[in-house]
Amino acid sequence: MNYIHWLPWLLYGITGFYYYRDFLYKRSGDRTTAQQMFALTLVLHAAVLLYLLYELRRIPVATLSEALSTFVWLTALIYWVLEKGLLTQLKADRSMGTFILPVLWLLLTVASLTFQANEPIAEVLKDVSFEIHVLTMLLSYGAFTISFIASLLHLFLAREIKKRDLRLFYSRLPSLAFFDNISNRAVDVGLFFATIGFALGFYSALKVWDSFLFADPKFFVALLSWVIYFVHFFGRKIIGWSGRLVANLSIIGFGL
């Protein structure tokens, strides 16, 4: 079990390499290999997590290593689904994966280096409702991470277009509409799961905390982050916000 994380780690690295080659050279062979490797990596990583679930008799989210590994898989899965849907709709390329996969690879490096098969955990971490709380929050954070990266790329590309300095980002990245769509959809997914996770966390916290909840920095910052993403969602759906404004809101929310 101490070595099981290294196989998906290797595959994420290979997948990221082919995404990078496709980003630089735009060869159809690299693009096809990147797509196939990404799908294989997701399947194998899911098998590793299922094996851990079987061996540990609980959802693998209780330790830093487990939570990071699960977070990486959920983030990769959300991006793969969003990318696949938007590529069909907007006929864009897959260059955004060039920036997401290295982040996931680095996080999985930390998870693999810190994993301990028999690491002791507190009893509360074995509670099913708490495990589901962590899982839904990891889902939301994965979606918010994708929105953050898409928002950064949106701002970089918009700056090149505004300055008429059409260099690397303009020649290699898809359109501003692609980043708008993938960022906004990721926020919608993240907000949905964050709402569920926040409610479950609030319920669990009431059973163990004696002091006022707002005095806890984790609770306060999580609530403030949720409010920012809700403003992001409300502003887009009701007021019609788009572009730079919602990109900046996504970056602020992710920063918190």
C-alpha positions in Angstrom: 0.0 0.0 0.0 2.9 2.4 0.6 3.9 2.2 -3.1 0.5 2.0 -4.8 0.2 5.7 -5.4 3.3 5.8 -7.6 1.7 4.1 -10.6 -1.0 6.8 -11.1 1.7 9.4 -10.3 3.8 8.1 -13.2 0.8 8.1 -15.5 -0.2 11.7 -14.6 3.4 12.7 -15.5 3.3 10.9 -18.8 -0.2 12.4 -19.6 1.0 15.9 -18.7 4.1 15.4 -21.0 1.9 14.6 -24.0 -0.4 17.5 -23.2 2.7 19.7 -23.2 3.9 18.4 -26.5 0.4 18.9 -28.0 0.4 22.5 -26.6 3.8 23.3 -28.2 3.6 21.4 -31.6 -0.1 20.8 -32.2 0.5 17.3 -33.6 -2.5 15.0 -33.9 -0.5 12.0 -32.6 0.4 13.8 -29.4 -3.2 14.9 -29.0 -4.6 11.4 -29.4 -2.0 9.9 -27.0 -2.8 12.6 -24.4 -6.5 11.8 -24.6 -5.9 8.0 -24.3 -3.4 8.4 -21.4 -5.7 10.8 -19.5 -8.6 8.2 -19.7 -6.3 5.4 -18.7 -4.9 7.4 -15.8 -8.4 8.2 -14.5 -9.4 4.5 -14.6 -6.2 3.3 -12.9 -6.3 6.0 -10.2 -9.9 5.1 -9.5 -8.9 1.5 -9.1 -6.2 2.5 -6.6 -8.7 4.5 -4.5 -11.1 1.6 -4.6 -8.4 -0.7 -3.4 -7.6 1.7 -0.5 -11.3 1.9 0.3 -11.4 -2.0 0.5 -8.2 -2.2 2.6 -9.0 0.6 4.9 -12.7 -0.1 5.2 -13.5 3.6 4.9 -13.4 6.4 2.2 -9.8 7.4 1.8 -10.0 11.0 2.9 -9.0 10.9 6.6 -5.3 11.7 6.2 -3.4 14.4 4.3 -2.1 11.8 1.8 -5.5 10.2 1.3 -7.3 13.5 0.9 -4.8 14.8 -1.6 -4.9 11.7 -3.7 -8.7 11.7 -3.7 -8.7 15.4 -4.5 -6.4 14.9 -7.5 -8.7 12.2 -8.9 -11.9 14.2 -8.4 -10.3 17.3 -10.0 -9.0 15.4 -12.9 -12.4 13.7 -13.4 -14.3 17.0 -13.3 -11.9 18.6 -15.8 -12.1 15.6 -18.1 -15.9 15.7 -18.1 -16.0 19.5 -18.6 -13.3 19.4 -21.3 -15.0 16.6 -23.2 -18.4 18.4 -23.1 -17.0 21.8 -24.1 -14.8 20.5 -26.8 -17.8 18.9 -28.5 -19.8 22.2 -28.1 -17.1 24.8 -29.0 -14.7 22.8 -31.2 -11.8 24.0 -28.9 -8.5 22.2 -28.3 -7.3 20.6 -25.0 -4.5 23.0 -24.2 -5.9 23.9 -20.8 -4.9 20.5 -19.6 -1.3 21.6 -20.0 -1.7 23.8 -17.0 -3.9 21.6 -14.9 -2.0 18.3 -15.0 1.3 19.6 -13.6 -0.6 20.9 -10.6 -2.3 17.5 -10.1 1.0 15.7 -10.6 2.7 17.8 -7.9 -0.1 17.2 -5.4 0.0 13.5 -6.1 3.8 13.6 -5.4 3.1 15.0 -1.9 0.4 12.4 -1.4 2.7 9.5 -2.5 5.6 10.7 -0.3 3.5 11.2 2.8 1.3 8.1 2.6 1.5 5.6 5.6 -0.6 2.5 5.4 -1.2 2.3 9.2 -1.4 5.9 10.0 -3.6 6.4 13.2 -6.6 8.6 12.8 -9.2 10.1 15.2 -12.5 8.3 15.7 -14.5 11.2 14.2 -12.7 10.6 10.9 -14.3 7.2 10.7 -17.8 8.6 10.8 -19.6 8.1 7.5 -21.3 11.5 7.5 -18.0 13.2 8.2 -16.4 11.2 5.3 -19.1 12.3 3.0 -18.7 15.9 4.2 -14.9 15.7 3.3 -15.7 14.0 -0.1 -18.2 16.7 -1.1 -15.9 19.5 -0.1 -13.0 17.9 -2.0 -15.3 17.8 -5.1 -16.1 21.5 -4.7 -12.5 22.4 -4.2 -11.5 20.4 -7.3 -14.1 22.3 -9.4 -13.0 25.7 -7.9 -9.4 24.8 -8.8 -10.4 24.3 -12.4 -12.4 27.5 -12.4 -9.3 29.3 -10.9 -6.9 28.1 -13.6 -9.4 28.8 -16.4 -9.9 32.3 -15.0 -6.2 33.0 -14.9 -5.8 31.8 -18.5 -8.8 34.0 -19.5 -7.1 37.1 -18.0 -3.8 36.3 -19.6 -5.4 35.8 -23.0 -7.6 38.9 -22.7 -4.5 41.0 -21.8 -2.7 39.8 -25.0 -5.8 40.6 -27.1 -6.3 44.0 -25.5 -2.6 45.0 -26.1 -2.7 43.4 -29.5 0.4 41.5 -28.5 -0.6 38.2 -29.9 2.1 35.8 -28.6 2.1 32.4 -27.0 -1.3 32.4 -25.2 -3.2 33.7 -28.3 -1.6 31.2 -30.7 -1.9 28.2 -28.4 -5.0 28.7 -26.2 -8.7 28.3 -27.2 -11.1 31.3 -27.2 -12.2 33.5 -24.3 -15.6 31.9 -24.6 -14.1 28.5 -23.9 -12.5 29.7 -20.6 -15.7 31.6 -19.6 -17.7 28.4 -20.2 -15.4 26.0 -18.4 -14.8 28.4 -15.5 -18.5 29.1 -15.0 -19.6 25.5 -15.2 -16.9 24.5 -12.8 -18.2 27.1 -10.3 -21.7 25.7 -10.7 -20.5 22.2 -9.9 -18.3 23.5 -7.0 -21.1 25.6 -5.5 -23.5 22.6 -5.5 -21.1 20.3 -3.7 -19.8 23.0 -1.4 -23.4 23.7 -0.2 -23.9 20.0 0.6 -20.5 19.7 2.2 -20.9 22.9 4.2 -24.3 21.7 5.6 -22.9 18.4 6.6 -19.9 20.0 8.2 -22.1 22.4 10.1 -24.1 19.5 11.4 -21.0 17.6 12.5 -19.5 20.7 14.1 -22.6 21.4 16.2 -22.0 18.0 17.9 -18.4 18.6 18.9 -17.8 22.4 19.2 -18.7 24.2 22.4 -17.8 27.8 21.3 -19.6 30.0 18.8 -19.0 28.6 15.3 -18.1 32.0 13.8 -15.1 32.2 16.1 -13.5 29.3 14.3 -11.4 30.5 11.3 -12.1 27.4 9.2 -15.8 28.0 9.5 -15.6 31.7 8.9 -13.4 31.5 5.8 -15.3 28.6 4.3 -18.5 30.6 4.8 -17.0 33.7 3.2 -15.7 31.6 0.3 -19.2 30.1 -0.2 -20.7 33.6 -0.3 -18.2 34.8 -2.9 -19.0 31.9 -5.2 -22.7 32.4 -4.6 -22.3 36.0 -5.7 -20.4 34.7 -8.7 -23.3 32.4 -9.5 -26.1 34.9 -8.8 -24.3 37.7 -10.8 -24.0 35.5 -13.9 -27.5 34.0 -13.8 -29.5 37.1 -12.7 -27.5 40.2 -13.5 -25.6 38.9 -16.5 -22.0 39.3 -15.3 -19.3 37.8 -17.5 -15.7 38.1 -18.6 -13.1 39.8 -16.4 -15.5 40.5 -13.5 -16.4 36.8 -12.9 -12.9 35.7 -13.6 -11.6 38.0 -10.8 -14.3 36.7 -8.4 -13.3 33.1 -9.1 -9.7 34.0 -8.3 -10.6 35.7 -5.1 -12.8 32.8 -4.0 -10.0 30.3 -4.7 -7.5 32.5 -2.9 -9.7 32.3 0.3 
